[in-house]
Amino acid sequence: MNLAITKRQKEMLSILYNYIKDIGYPPTFGEMKERLGVSSNQSVIDLLNKLESKKIIERETSMARSIAILPLGYEVLGKPPLVPFLGISHAGSPVETLAIEGEWQTMSKEVKKLQNEVFILEISGDSMINAGIEDGDRVLVQSTKEFASGDIVLAQINDESTIKRFISEDKPPYLYLKPENPNHKIIHFTEEVILKGKVISILKGGQWQAIH
């Protein structure tokens, strides 16, 4: 990598990475000062400004703990990206997606190549068992606006979410969400149904596997 980054800047970046990975969100100024072994807020500010100017991190100065490591930052560290674990989505009837703070998971280099946002959801329910998605499994979802018939999708229905297979046919019911368990009913498309993302991988035995 030809990007000029000092040892101290890389140390700051490593502190951010490890803190987010272990705790789930960025450190405070006090925590950054402690880990850097400095007493001045300005020392921290200078390092963050340098990393931000090099497109290594991104931050929102009006919000506390709002620091995100950009793809270039992961490349500098030689570390896998950190993907947020957003909560639980039901494989059954739609239920509210639960926001869960403080949990992130490292992903493979392939995920870093994705241009759209990716996030992890935990599955609750058994409506997708014939697709190999079982209660308690974690799936990787890619935010997208393009879907093909047969894709397994995250759908939002009146502020609630569910994981199902998207089906588009040239005969009634035309568009619907299909469970992969005969004990569950299909969900017909209405104006309340919004597709939010596509399930692209599932965590099985500690390994991310393709979805079929």
N, C-alpha and C positions, 0 to 999 in steps of 0.2 A: 504494500500500500504506500503511495507516494504522499499521502496527506501528512503535513507537518503538524505533529502534536507533541507537546512536551511531556516529560515523565510525570510532572505534577498534574497536568491536565488528564492524562490517562489514569492516574491514581484517583482523581475526582470521579471520572467516569466509572471506574471499577467500584467505587463506594456506592454510587447511585445504583448500578446494576445489582450488586449483592444485596443492598438494602431492599430494593423493590422485590427481588426474588425471594428473600427470606421473610419479609414483613408484609409485602403486598402493596405498598405505596411508597413514594419517595420520602427521604429523611427531611427533618426540619433543619433550619440553619444551625441551630445548636448541635444537632447530631452530626451534621457535616463538619462543623468546626472541631468537634471532639475527635472524629475519625481521621481528620487531616492533621490534627495536632497544632491547630492555630487558635488564636484568641480573637481575631478580628473578623467581623462579618464581611468586611471589604475584600478580604482574601478569598472568601467563598464566592462573593459576587463576581470578582474578576475572573475566576476560573469558569464559572457558569456562563458568563458573557462570552468568553473565548470559545467554549464548546458550542454555544448557540450560534455564534457567528460562523463557525465551520460546519454548520448543519449536522452536528453530531447529536445534539439534544434540542428539544423544543419545550418552551415553558410559557405559562400564562402568569404574568407578574401580579395580576390582581387576585389570584387565588393561591391559597396555601397548598404546599406539597404538589403543585401542578407541574411536574417535570416528566417528560416522556423521552425515552431514548429512541432516536431515529435509526433507520436501517444502517446508515454509515457508522453509527456508534457501535452496533453489534459487530460490524466488520472490523473496526479498530480493535475491539477486545478479542475477536475471534470466538465469540460466544453465540449460542443460539438465541433467537428472539424470545422475549417474554410475552406471552399471550394472556390476556385477562380471562379469568374464569368468572363469567357473569352471573351464573346462578343455575336454576333448575327449570327445565321445560318438560311438559308432560307428554308422554306417549300414551295417549288416551284422550279423555275429554280435555278441552283447553283449560288451562289454569294460569293464574298470574305468574309471570316470570319473577323470580325472587332475586334481588340484587344481593350479592354476597361480597363484602369487602375483604381485602387482605389475602387473596389467594391468586397466584399466578403460576403458570407452568411453562417450562422451557420447551421450545419446539425445534424441529429439525430445520436444516438449511433450506429445504424445499418450501417451507412456509414463508421464509423471508422473500422468496421470489414473487409471492402473490401481491398484486397491486391493491386489492381491496382489503378492507378490514377483516380480520379473522378473530374469532373468540370461541371459548369453550363453554358448553352447556352440559349439565348432568341430566340424564334421562330419568324420569319417574313414570312408571307404568309399563304395560306389556303390549301395547297396540302395534309395536313394530318388531316383534320378536322373530317373525319369519324373514325379516331383512337382516337378522343378526344383531339388532339393537335391543338390548335387554334393560330391565330396570336397574338403575345404578350405574350404567355405562356412561362414559363421557364422549361427547362428539365434538368435532371441530367444524364450526360453521363459518362460511365465507359470505359476507354481505355482498349481494349482487341484485341487479334488476332484470337479469336475463335467466330464464328458466326453460327447460325442455321437459316434455312429457316423460315421466319416469324418474325425474329427480326427486330425491328425498329432501324436503324443505322444512324450514322453520316458518310457520305461518302465525300471523297475529290476527286475532279475532276479538274485536271489542276490547282491546288492551290486555287480552290474555293470549297465551302462546301454546302451540302444539307442534310436534314433529310428525309429519306424514309424507306419503309419496304423492307428488303432484301429477295429476292425470289430465291430459287434454285430448279429446276425441272429437270426431266429426258426427257424433250421434249423441242423443241425450244420455246422461246429463251434461255432456260437453266438457265442462270444467269441474273437477272435484278433488278433494283430498282423500286419499285411500289409505286406510290402515293396513298393516301387514299382519293381521290377526283376524280371523273370521268372526271372532266374538265382538268386534267393534264395528260400528257403522261408518259409512263414508260421510264426509262433510261436503255439502254442496256449496259452490261458490256463490257469495252474495257480495254486495258492496262493502260489507264489514270485513271480508277476508283480504288480508294483505300479506303477500309473500315477502319475508324479510331477509332470507338467506338460504343458502344451499349447504346441506351437510356433505362434507368432502372427505371426512376421515373419522374413524372410531378407535378409541383406545381399548385394546384387548391384550391382556397378559403383559401390560407395561409397554406395548408397542402400538404405534399408530398404523392402522390398516385401512385399505381402500373400502369405500362403500359400494355396495352392489344393488 
